[in-house]
Amino acid sequence: MSLLLLNLIVKQYIYEKNRYQVRIIGIGYFSIFLLFYGIYSLITTGSFMYLTIIMICLYIIYETFITCANPNKIMISDKEIIFESPWHKDSYQWDDIVDFRVKELPNRKQIYIRINKDQFDFMKGRYWVYCFYFDQPDELYDFFLDKEAQIHPDSIKAKNRRESKIQKKK
């Protein structure tokens, strides 16, 4: 049962609405336009160069409108995490997560998250989180890095993070 129903959400992070409309939704709609242009151009010119445009557009449309790869809302509690976009919602119980990998781009406060990589699913498990555009970006960014270190405490990344925190205290 989702904690949303029980109203026990500990923390909720929301992407800036106008930025989400432009950076994610706008690019999705632009990709639909480019997809039709690419199909039309492929048919009229016969140039296979347009297949590249078509493939890229299909990927962007898939990530924008079909999956929750770019969430606009993240809800975190002690029991679960929920990623939500206007068309899709993914939730994970913390107890069910065996693999939680984070690739961070610190200068942009951007994170790519892989959850349960070995349980491959085309619809969930991969998320781009632009922490910079969420409310409380530093808190959200640090949460994901700390959660990865908590789930994988023996990783080199977790050890380096612990050592870095110790050195900052000195």
C-alpha positions as CSV (number, residue, x, y, z in Angstrom):
1,M,0.0,0.0,0.0
2,S,1.3,3.4,-0.9
3,L,2.1,5.8,1.9
4,L,0.4,8.5,-0.1
5,L,-2.9,6.8,0.9
6,L,-1.8,6.8,4.5
7,N,-0.7,10.4,4.3
8,L,2.7,9.6,5.9
9,I,5.0,11.3,3.5
10,V,8.1,12.5,5.3
11,K,9.4,14.8,2.5
12,Q,8.2,16.0,-0.8
13,Y,10.3,17.7,-3.5
14,I,8.7,19.5,-6.5
15,Y,10.3,20.6,-9.7
16,E,9.8,24.3,-10.6
17,K,6.6,24.1,-12.7
18,N,7.5,26.6,-15.5
19,R,11.0,25.1,-15.9
20,Y,9.5,21.6,-16.1
21,Q,7.1,22.8,-18.8
22,V,9.9,24.2,-20.9
23,R,12.9,21.8,-20.2
24,I,11.0,18.5,-20.2
25,I,7.5,18.8,-21.7
26,G,8.4,21.4,-24.3
27,I,11.3,19.3,-25.5
28,G,9.0,16.3,-25.7
29,Y,6.5,18.2,-27.9
30,F,9.3,19.6,-30.0
31,S,10.5,16.0,-30.5
32,I,7.1,15.0,-31.7
33,F,7.3,17.7,-34.3
34,L,10.8,16.6,-35.3
35,L,9.7,13.0,-35.5
36,F,7.1,13.9,-38.1
37,Y,9.6,16.1,-40.0
38,G,12.1,13.2,-39.9
39,I,9.5,10.7,-41.2
40,Y,8.4,13.1,-44.0
41,S,12.0,13.9,-45.0
42,L,12.9,10.2,-45.0
43,I,10.0,9.4,-47.3
44,T,10.5,12.4,-49.6
45,T,14.4,12.3,-49.9
46,G,15.1,8.7,-49.2
47,S,18.1,9.8,-47.1
48,F,18.7,7.4,-44.2
49,M,20.3,10.3,-42.3
50,Y,16.8,11.0,-41.1
51,L,16.6,7.7,-39.3
52,T,19.0,9.1,-36.7
53,I,16.6,12.0,-36.1
54,I,13.7,9.6,-35.9
55,M,15.5,7.3,-33.4
56,I,16.5,10.2,-31.1
57,C,13.0,11.7,-31.2
58,L,11.5,8.3,-30.3
59,Y,13.8,8.0,-27.4
60,I,13.0,11.5,-26.1
61,I,9.3,10.9,-26.5
62,Y,9.6,7.6,-24.7
63,E,11.4,9.2,-21.8
64,T,9.1,12.2,-21.6
65,F,5.6,10.8,-22.1
66,I,5.8,7.1,-21.5
67,T,8.2,6.5,-18.6
68,C,8.9,8.6,-15.5
69,A,12.5,9.2,-16.4
70,N,12.3,12.9,-15.7
71,P,10.1,13.2,-12.5
72,N,8.5,16.5,-11.5
73,K,7.8,15.3,-8.0
74,I,9.7,13.1,-5.6
75,M,8.2,11.8,-2.4
76,I,10.4,10.2,0.2
77,S,9.4,8.5,3.5
78,D,11.0,6.0,5.8
79,K,9.3,3.1,3.9
80,E,9.3,4.1,0.3
81,I,10.3,6.5,-2.5
82,I,8.0,7.7,-5.2
83,F,9.0,9.3,-8.5
84,E,6.1,11.0,-10.3
85,S,5.7,12.7,-13.6
86,P,2.5,14.1,-15.2
87,W,1.8,10.7,-16.9
88,H,3.4,8.1,-14.8
89,K,4.3,7.2,-11.2
90,D,6.8,4.7,-9.9
91,S,7.1,3.7,-6.3
92,Y,9.7,1.5,-4.5
93,Q,9.7,0.1,-1.0
94,W,13.1,0.7,0.5
95,D,13.2,-2.9,1.6
96,D,12.7,-4.1,-2.0
97,I,15.6,-2.0,-3.3
98,V,18.8,-4.2,-3.7
99,D,20.6,-1.9,-6.1
100,F,20.6,1.9,-5.9
101,R,23.3,3.6,-8.1
102,V,23.8,7.3,-8.5
103,K,25.9,9.1,-11.1
104,E,26.2,12.7,-10.1
105,L,27.1,15.8,-12.1
106,P,27.9,18.0,-9.1
107,N,28.5,21.3,-11.1
108,R,24.9,21.1,-12.4
109,K,23.3,19.4,-9.3
110,Q,22.1,16.7,-11.6
111,I,21.8,13.0,-10.8
112,Y,21.1,9.9,-12.8
113,I,19.6,7.1,-10.6
114,R,19.4,3.4,-11.4
115,I,17.2,1.3,-9.1
116,N,17.4,-2.5,-9.2
117,K,19.4,-2.6,-12.4
118,D,19.4,-6.4,-12.5
119,Q,15.5,-6.5,-12.5
120,F,15.4,-4.8,-15.9
121,D,12.1,-3.1,-16.7
122,F,11.6,-0.8,-19.8
123,M,9.2,1.4,-17.8
124,K,11.0,2.0,-14.5
125,G,14.3,2.1,-12.8
126,R,16.1,5.0,-14.5
127,Y,15.7,8.6,-13.5
128,W,17.2,11.9,-14.3
129,V,16.8,14.2,-11.4
130,Y,17.7,17.8,-12.0
131,C,18.1,18.7,-8.3
132,F,18.9,22.3,-9.1
133,Y,15.3,22.9,-10.2
134,F,13.6,21.2,-7.3
135,D,12.8,23.0,-4.1
136,Q,15.6,22.4,-1.6
137,P,18.1,21.2,-4.2
138,D,21.1,20.7,-1.9
139,E,19.0,18.6,0.5
140,L,17.7,16.4,-2.3
141,Y,21.1,16.0,-3.9
142,D,22.7,15.0,-0.6
143,F,19.9,12.6,0.2
144,F,20.5,10.6,-3.0
145,L,24.3,10.4,-2.4
146,D,23.8,9.4,1.2
147,K,21.2,6.8,0.3
148,E,23.5,5.2,-2.2
149,A,26.3,5.1,0.5
150,Q,23.8,3.6,3.0
151,I,22.7,0.8,0.5
152,H,26.2,0.2,-0.7
153,P,28.4,1.0,2.3
154,D,31.4,-1.0,1.0
155,S,31.7,0.8,-2.4
156,I,34.7,3.0,-3.1
157,K,32.4,5.9,-3.6
158,A,30.8,5.5,-0.2
159,K,34.2,5.2,1.5
160,N,35.4,8.4,-0.3
161,R,32.2,10.2,0.8
162,R,32.7,9.3,4.4
163,E,36.3,10.4,4.4
164,S,35.4,13.6,2.7
165,K,32.8,14.3,5.4
166,I,35.4,13.6,8.2
167,Q,37.9,16.0,6.5
168,K,35.2,18.8,6.3
169,K,34.6,18.5,10.0
170,K,38.3,19.1,10.8
